[in-house]
Amino acid sequence: MKKIKIMMVCGFGLGSSMILKMTLDKVLKNHGISAETFCSDEATSRGEFFDMVFTSEEMSHLFQGSSKPIIVIKNFLNPDEVEEKGLETINKLTHEE
Amino acid sequence: MLLDHLKSELVQFHVRTDNWQNAVRIGGDLLVQQGICTKEYVEACIQASLKLGPYMVLSPGIALAHSRPEDGALKVGMSIITLDPPISFGNKANDPVRLLITFCGIDHDSHIGMLQELATFLMDDQNQQFLLAVTTVEELTGYLQKSKG
């Protein structure tokens, strides 16, 4: 089992991404998954080290052409959407050697 | 508790205004009046959304406006206003906005506890519905005390 690094991205890495991190943390906890989750902003996120990204439609263009999975979330307060769109990838990356 | 961050001067219900910029000014001005941020900070919130897009509408009907601490943040705090009629912020997925939270943090993490309490409260649909319907601070305070929100 690998502890993957999951990055949330919004404009400043302080508000929306923080809410999204809380929603994702809740999903991870429910599934007993251990991962490192952190927030980043529009300007510096591309320089971070990460295994996958959760962000909004508006920010997703930052990662165009990225080889890492980019999950676009509409409702940052909805654990069901986060789980539906991201859990499979998280499980896959976590179990990768 | 969420209650600790919401004194009556920081909430306004059923606010009528004509566009999202003015909505942010109304929410931001509540913070300015309480010495939580400067007027420049409020304008920076608007500029941020103009520059970065309407991503601040983070959930159907809910917008979270803020800027960087260095743009004029003085204290950690937030205001909540409900918009009636709802206002379009230009976000396809989540417009129109009925609940606008404007917040201010002084560094990278001193506001996290406050946002955590807010997010926990808003993740419950029943709480959202209550917040949109409520008309007085006393009602909200009573509800929060009862739900320990």
Chai-1 contact restraints between the chains, C-beta under 6 A:
chainA,res_idxA,chainB,res_idxB,connection_type,confidence,min_distance_angstrom,max_distance_angstrom,comment,restraint_id
A,G11,B,A48,contact,1.0,0.0,6.0,A-B,restraint_1
A,G11,B,L52,contact,1.0,0.0,6.0,A-B,restraint_2
A,F12,B,R68,contact,1.0,0.0,6.0,A-B,restraint_3
A,G15,B,L64,contact,1.0,0.0,6.0,A-B,restraint_4
A,G15,B,H66,contact,1.0,0.0,6.0,A-B,restraint_5
A,S16,B,L58,contact,1.0,0.0,6.0,A-B,restraint_6
A,S16,B,L64,contact,1.0,0.0,6.0,A-B,restraint_7
A,M18,B,L115,contact,1.0,0.0,6.0,A-B,restraint_8
A,I19,B,L58,contact,1.0,0.0,6.0,A-B,restraint_9
A,I19,B,A119,contact,1.0,0.0,6.0,A-B,restraint_10
A,M22,B,Q116,contact,1.0,0.0,6.0,A-B,restraint_11
A,M22,B,A119,contact,1.0,0.0,6.0,A-B,restraint_12
A,S56,B,Y55,contact,1.0,0.0,6.0,A-B,restraint_13
A,E58,B,G53,contact,1.0,0.0,6.0,A-B,restraint_14
A,E58,B,Y55,contact,1.0,0.0,6.0,A-B,restraint_15
A,K74,B,A93,contact,1.0,0.0,6.0,A-B,restraint_16
A,N75,B,S59,contact,1.0,0.0,6.0,A-B,restraint_17
A,F76,B,L58,contact,1.0,0.0,6.0,A-B,restraint_18
A,F76,B,S59,contact,1.0,0.0,6.0,A-B,restraint_19
A,L77,B,S59,contact,1.0,0.0,6.0,A-B,restraint_20
A,L77,B,L122,contact,1.0,0.0,6.0,A-B,restraint_21
A,L77,B,M123,contact,1.0,0.0,6.0,A-B,restraint_22
